[in-house]
Amino acid sequence: MARLKITQKRSVIGVKPQHRETVRSLGLKRIGDIVVKEDRPEIRGMVKAVNHLVAVEEVD
C-alpha cells in the first residue's frame, strides 16, 4: 500500500482551533516535522482540511 510523507510547512498560530487539532492528530508538532502515514481516506481527508499548512508527497 502507498504511503504519504506529510511535512508541516506553516505555523498553526492564528489558525482555526479545528485545523490546529487536525495538524496535531497527524502527529506534527512544529514547522519542519515529517511523518509518514498509510494512504487511507481518513488521512487524505485530514490533509485536505489543512493543505495550506502542510506539504504531501507519495512514497513507496
Backbone as CSV, one residue per row, in Angstrom:
resi,resn,N_x,N_y,N_z,CA_x,CA_y,CA_z,C_x,C_y,C_z
1,MET,0.838,-1.184,0.000,0.000,0.000,0.000,0.882,1.245,0.000
2,ALA,0.435,2.274,-0.683,1.185,3.524,-0.768,1.207,4.226,0.583
3,ARG,2.202,5.074,0.731,2.323,5.836,1.956,2.488,7.303,1.609
4,LEU,2.122,8.164,2.548,2.214,9.606,2.349,3.244,10.193,3.301
5,LYS,4.106,11.029,2.770,5.065,11.770,3.586,4.488,13.167,3.766
6,ILE,4.155,13.508,5.011,3.489,14.778,5.316,4.465,15.656,6.084
7,THR,4.689,16.866,5.593,5.618,17.810,6.199,4.861,19.070,6.589
8,GLN,5.055,19.532,7.826,4.423,20.784,8.242,5.247,21.944,7.707
9,LYS,4.605,22.822,6.941,5.298,23.932,6.293,5.007,25.281,6.946
10,ARG,3.851,25.412,7.597,3.478,26.692,8.194,3.072,26.490,9.642
11,SER,3.118,27.569,10.401,2.772,27.538,11.809,1.263,27.442,11.994
12,VAL,0.855,26.885,13.123,-0.572,26.801,13.428,-1.031,27.990,14.270
13,ILE,-0.134,28.927,14.535,-0.515,30.129,15.282,-1.489,30.934,14.430
14,GLY,-2.620,31.260,14.994,-3.603,32.084,14.312,-4.559,31.330,13.417
15,VAL,-4.449,30.005,13.344,-5.396,29.241,12.527,-6.548,28.765,13.400
16,LYS,-7.577,28.265,12.767,-8.753,27.796,13.495,-8.366,26.647,14.429
17,PRO,-8.975,26.594,15.601,-8.665,25.510,16.547,-8.864,24.116,15.949
18,GLN,-9.854,23.960,15.085,-10.096,22.657,14.467,-8.926,22.266,13.563
19,HIS,-8.367,23.228,12.832,-7.217,22.940,11.974,-5.991,22.627,12.822
20,ARG,-5.847,23.338,13.923,-4.725,23.089,14.830,-4.786,21.661,15.369
21,GLU,-5.974,21.209,15.741,-6.151,19.848,16.249,-5.887,18.812,15.164
22,THR,-6.268,19.120,13.944,-6.032,18.194,12.836,-4.539,18.008,12.593
23,VAL,-3.788,19.111,12.592,-2.335,19.021,12.406,-1.722,18.208,13.539
24,ARG,-2.179,18.428,14.746,-1.651,17.701,15.905,-1.985,16.210,15.808
25,SER,-3.192,15.888,15.349,-3.588,14.488,15.253,-2.858,13.761,14.119
26,LEU,-2.323,14.511,13.175,-1.476,13.908,12.146,-0.097,13.555,12.708
27,GLY,0.222,14.063,13.893,1.498,13.767,14.521,2.536,14.850,14.325
28,LEU,2.108,16.020,13.865,3.034,17.124,13.615,2.997,18.100,14.786
29,LYS,4.175,18.573,15.190,4.246,19.474,16.337,4.801,20.841,15.980
30,ARG,5.737,20.886,15.032,6.370,22.153,14.708,6.737,22.194,13.222
31,ILE,7.071,23.373,12.750,7.437,23.543,11.351,8.642,22.663,11.030
32,GLY,8.571,21.952,9.927,9.657,21.078,9.507,9.488,19.636,9.942
33,ASP,8.536,19.364,10.828,8.289,17.981,11.240,7.774,17.172,10.062
34,ILE,8.184,15.900,10.000,7.775,14.998,8.925,7.222,13.727,9.538
35,VAL,6.081,13.271,9.018,5.525,11.979,9.408,5.199,11.202,8.136
36,VAL,5.236,9.892,8.252,4.863,9.028,7.134,3.649,8.224,7.580
37,LYS,2.564,8.343,6.839,1.307,7.682,7.170,0.852,6.822,6.005
38,GLU,0.057,5.802,6.313,-0.545,4.985,5.266,-1.533,5.842,4.472
39,ASP,-1.632,5.576,3.184,-2.544,6.327,2.314,-3.953,5.762,2.476
40,ARG,-4.709,6.367,3.389,-6.083,5.944,3.657,-7.002,7.145,3.488
41,PRO,-8.288,6.900,3.251,-9.225,8.013,3.066,-9.266,8.969,4.259
42,GLU,-9.115,8.441,5.481,-9.157,9.302,6.667,-7.985,10.285,6.669
43,ILE,-6.809,9.785,6.327,-5.616,10.630,6.301,-5.717,11.639,5.169
44,ARG,-6.206,11.199,4.004,-6.380,12.120,2.871,-7.322,13.269,3.235
45,GLY,-8.399,12.958,3.953,-9.342,13.985,4.372,-8.722,14.977,5.336
46,MET,-7.911,14.471,6.262,-7.241,15.355,7.215,-6.261,16.272,6.496
47,VAL,-5.518,15.711,5.542,-4.558,16.508,4.784,-5.283,17.558,3.949
48,LYS,-6.398,17.187,3.367,-7.161,18.142,2.550,-7.659,19.320,3.388
49,ALA,-8.010,19.051,4.641,-8.508,20.109,5.516,-7.425,21.117,5.875
50,VAL,-6.181,20.674,5.941,-5.093,21.569,6.348,-4.027,21.684,5.256
51,ASN,-4.435,21.597,4.001,-3.463,21.612,2.906,-2.696,22.928,2.803
52,HIS,-3.196,23.988,3.431,-2.485,25.261,3.428,-1.362,25.293,4.466
53,LEU,-1.290,24.276,5.326,-0.266,24.215,6.373,0.776,23.127,6.140
54,VAL,0.465,22.155,5.275,1.334,21.003,5.097,1.660,20.781,3.616
55,ALA,2.705,19.986,3.396,3.060,19.524,2.059,3.022,18.015,2.072
56,VAL,2.556,17.411,0.967,2.363,15.962,0.923,3.080,15.389,-0.296
57,GLU,3.767,14.254,-0.076,4.411,13.512,-1.160,4.045,12.048,-0.998
58,GLU,3.940,11.344,-2.117,3.719,9.903,-2.054,5.069,9.217,-2.057
59,VAL,5.238,8.251,-1.164,6.466,7.459,-1.096,6.118,5.992,-1.157
60,ASP,7.084,5.164,-1.514,6.835,3.731,-1.612,7.036,3.062,-0.272
